[in-house]
Amino acid sequence: MRFSPDDAVVRVQLNLQQVSCAAEALRAWLPLVSQLRPVAMEFEAAHPAGLRRGFLADLLVVSALASDAAVGDGTARHRLLSAVTPLAERLGLDPAGFEVDEEGTGGVLSAKGEPVVSGDAPHGAYLLLARIGADPLNPEGEATDSEDTGEDLP
């Protein structure tokens, strides 16, 4: 997927532990998905031998960056922080823990220990990855298995 250099692209990783089937997990995540309007999402059962229990979700959320003049000193770092802060707060994560890379164009916010549950939500966020203009897990923008590459299949 390609993104504009004026977009903040954020991967939100969530955990839902108290459900017994995928249908319950999807119903529990529906209000958050409706609110955040991700451009892509993946849901899966947690691996039985993994660190998490229940079901996991990975949401790819894109939001427009504030203009240079509207944010602090207008640097990429401040623009990224202004986009990430409301999302982190909505998920119950402390935006002060967001670690920005040296270039100021990407960063990570990780919950320490168990996923953070916000309000009466049944799910908790445990990782937020962000990058300006690119998927934080695929910054080069290479096509993935789930994307149409435009090539004809044999």
C-alpha positions in Angstrom: 0.0 0.0 0.0 1.2 3.5 -0.8 0.7 6.5 1.5 1.1 10.2 1.2 4.1 11.9 3.0 1.4 13.9 4.8 -0.1 10.8 6.4 0.6 9.3 9.8 0.4 5.5 9.3 -0.2 3.6 12.6 -0.3 -0.1 13.3 -2.4 -0.8 16.5 -2.1 -4.3 18.0 -4.8 -5.4 20.3 -5.6 -8.4 22.5 -9.0 -9.7 23.5 -8.7 -12.5 26.1 -12.2 -13.2 27.4 -13.8 -14.7 24.3 -14.2 -18.3 23.2 -14.6 -17.8 19.4 -13.7 -15.6 16.5 -17.3 -14.3 16.1 -17.3 -13.0 19.7 -13.9 -11.3 19.1 -15.1 -9.6 15.9 -18.3 -8.4 17.6 -16.2 -7.0 20.5 -13.9 -5.2 18.2 -16.6 -3.8 15.9 -17.1 -0.5 17.8 -13.4 0.3 17.8 -13.1 -0.6 14.1 -16.0 1.6 13.3 -14.5 4.5 15.2 -10.9 4.2 13.9 -11.8 3.2 10.3 -8.6 1.3 9.6 -7.6 0.8 5.9 -6.5 -2.8 6.7 -7.0 -5.2 9.5 -6.1 -8.7 10.5 -7.6 -10.9 13.2 -6.3 -14.2 14.5 -6.5 -16.6 17.4 -3.5 -16.2 19.7 -1.0 -19.1 19.4 -1.6 -21.5 22.4 2.1 -21.4 23.2 2.4 -17.6 22.8 2.5 -14.8 25.2 -1.1 -13.7 24.6 -4.3 -15.6 25.1 -7.6 -15.2 23.2 -7.6 -13.3 20.0 -5.3 -10.7 18.4 -6.1 -7.8 16.0 -3.7 -5.7 13.9 -5.3 -2.5 12.6 -3.7 -0.2 10.1 -4.9 3.3 10.7 -4.1 6.3 8.5 -4.6 10.0 9.5 -3.6 13.2 8.0 -0.7 15.0 9.7 -1.2 18.5 11.0 0.4 21.3 9.0 3.9 22.4 9.9 2.6 25.7 11.3 -0.1 24.1 13.4 2.2 21.9 15.5 5.0 23.0 17.9 8.1 23.8 15.9 6.7 22.1 12.8 9.3 19.3 12.8 8.4 15.8 11.6 8.7 14.6 15.2 6.1 17.1 16.5 3.8 16.4 13.6 4.0 12.6 14.2 3.4 13.1 18.0 0.4 15.2 17.3 -1.1 12.4 15.2 -0.3 9.6 17.6 -1.3 11.3 20.9 -5.1 11.2 20.4 -5.0 7.6 19.2 -2.8 6.5 22.1 -5.1 8.3 24.6 -8.2 6.7 23.0 -6.6 3.3 23.5 -5.6 4.0 27.1 -1.9 4.1 26.4 0.3 6.9 27.8 1.5 9.0 24.8 4.5 10.1 26.9 5.9 6.6 26.4 6.0 7.0 22.6 9.6 6.6 21.5 10.4 8.5 18.3 13.3 7.4 16.0 16.3 9.5 15.3 14.9 10.9 12.1 11.6 11.8 13.8 9.6 10.0 11.2 8.6 6.8 13.1 8.2 5.5 16.6 6.8 2.9 18.9 4.6 2.8 22.0 4.6 -0.4 23.9 2.4 -1.3 26.9 4.5 -2.8 29.7 3.2 -6.2 30.6 -0.5 -6.9 30.0 -2.4 -5.0 27.3 -3.9 -1.7 28.5 -7.7 -1.7 28.6 -9.4 1.6 28.1 -12.7 2.3 29.9 -15.2 -0.5 29.5 -13.6 -1.9 26.3 -13.2 -5.7 26.4 -9.9 -5.5 24.5 -6.5 -4.0 25.3 -3.8 -2.4 23.2 -0.3 -3.6 23.6 1.6 -2.0 20.7 1.4 1.0 18.6 3.8 1.5 15.7 3.8 4.7 13.6 5.6 6.1 10.6 5.1 9.2 8.4 4.1 8.3 4.9 4.7 4.5 5.2 3.5 1.3 6.9 5.7 1.0 10.0 6.1 -2.8 9.2 6.7 -2.2 5.5 8.4 1.2 5.1 9.7 0.4 1.6 6.1 -0.1 0.4 6.6 -3.5 -1.1 3.5 -5.4 -2.1 2.5 -8.1 0.3 0.8 -11.4 -0.3 -2.6 -9.8 0.4 -2.1 -6.9 -2.1 -2.8 -7.0 -5.8 0.6 -6.5 -7.5 -0.9 -6.0 -10.9 0.8 -9.1 -12.2 -1.2 -11.8 -13.9 -1.3 -15.1 -12.0 -0.4 -18.2 -13.9 
